[in-house]
Amino acid sequence: MYTFATCIDAVLSKDPITLIEVREVKQIIEASGPITLDTRLLADFEHAPDQRQQEIVQVLVSTALSNSAADVVRENAYLVLQELRELTRNGVRLAVAKVLLDRLGRTALDELTVRVAHAAGLLPYLHKGQRKDFFSKQLDKLNDIGHHWKQHEAHGPALRLFEDFGGLTEIPNEVKPGIIGVSMNAVSNH
């Protein structure tokens, strides 16, 4: 009896988890100005069923990619995706990535899509060929800039973009040596 009572007390002593609603997240991202997610909302998202996590992440991805949403709302959706990335279960990421892939079809990845996919943790789930093509184009842009010291103003923004694209971990192995080489030459020539 003592063990049972102790277990019940332990369960009841924890803060209750409430089911997070999609409208709550929409209200947060539609706020004007900077946003913050409180720890309770993060805990509610972490413990939400897969279906609810998927609904929330899909709304955030769709909003962040939307041309019709206000810039502040799009940026807020992007920031929330970054905060929720580590709390989103892999099965949810896979399901949302499939929706994104269906939406993209055979269309080439653009910078915004890659940035949002990385923020949501979806980039590894996108087609390798599309990722390879995207990063090959980024490498071509870096090569066009060149590595001469006179091009230094163009190097910074181009190289900083890779952080938004997931850094070196997200770059396919076929393209990675070229990007590292150009980056090292740009840095060593400054």
TISE-871301 format. One record per residue (C-alpha): y, x, z. Coordinates in pm, whole numbers, plus 50000, padded with zeros to 5 digits. Example, Ala and Ser with C-alpha at 12.3 -4.5 7.8 and 13.67 -1.06 7.14 Angstrom:
# TISE-871301
495505123050780
498945136750714
***
This chain:
# TISE-871301
500005000050000
502375028750085
501855045049743
502515012249564
505705006149763
506885041749696
506325037549321
508215004649318
511115020449512
511215049749267
511365026548966
514005004049121
516175033449224
516765043348861
519705028848676
518614999748462
518575005348088
520244977847890
519514971647527
522354986347328
523734963747060
524924973046713
528204954646770
528954977547066
528725007846842
530814990846572
533524983646831
533535020046935
533895034046584
536525008446488
538785019346773
541965036646664
542265071846788
539795095446948
536515081347077
534125091447349
530655078847427
529905073947794
526655086347944
525385050947998
525705042447630
523945075047537
521115067047780
520845031647643
520605045247289
518015071147388
515795044347545
516375018047277
513385007447067
513005024646731
514154993646543
517454992446734
518035029846697
517395026046325
519854996946294
522565016846472
522035049046276
521955029745947
525265012846028
526825046246123
525555063945810
526655035145588
530105034545749
530545072345729
529685071145356
531725039845281
534685042945046
536105010145172
536205018345544
539345033145696
539335070945727
539515069646107
536505046146121
534525068445885
535345099246092
534465080946415
531095070846265
530495107246173
531345118946526
529055092846685
526225103646453
526655139246575
526465128046938
523385106546880
521515131746660
519525147846943
518695113947097
517415098846772
513645098946742
512055115346437
510465082846319
513905066846313
515355096346120
512555093445867
513125056045821
516895059845780
516415089245541
514145067145328
516885040745311
519385067645214
517005081644949
516515046644805
520295042844792
520745076844622
517925073944375
518085104044143
521795109344203
522755144644300
523805150544658
527525154644715
529325172045001
530025140045194
526415128245178
525095162145291
527665163745572
526735128945698
522995134845654
523255166645861
525295148746131
522555122346158
519685147546145
518465133645812
518965163645586
515455178345626
514015144545521
515875143345188
514155155144870
513845192744858
514835193144490
518065174644561
518855198244849
518055228744636
520325216244355
523135209244600
522985243344767
522635260544429
525935244244327
527475256544653
526245291544570
527775288644223
531105279044384
530915309444611
530105331844315
533065317144124
535355325944414
533955361144406
533835385944687
536905406344608
539295409444900
542075391944705
540045359944716
540055358945098
542005326345122
539265307944935
536375323545128
537085308345469
537055271545374
534055275945144
531995294045407
533055270745691
531675241245496
528165254645550
528415246345918
528955209845822
525975212845587
523625224645862
524125262145841
521415285145717
518595264145863
519105236245609
519445258345301
516225259345095
514555293545091
515055297444716
518855296444754
519275311945099
519225349144994
522015343344740
524225325344990
523625351745256
524415379045004
527695363444893
528635356245256
527935391945363
529905406045069
532845383145146
532835393345512
532405430645445
535285430945194
537795416545443
***
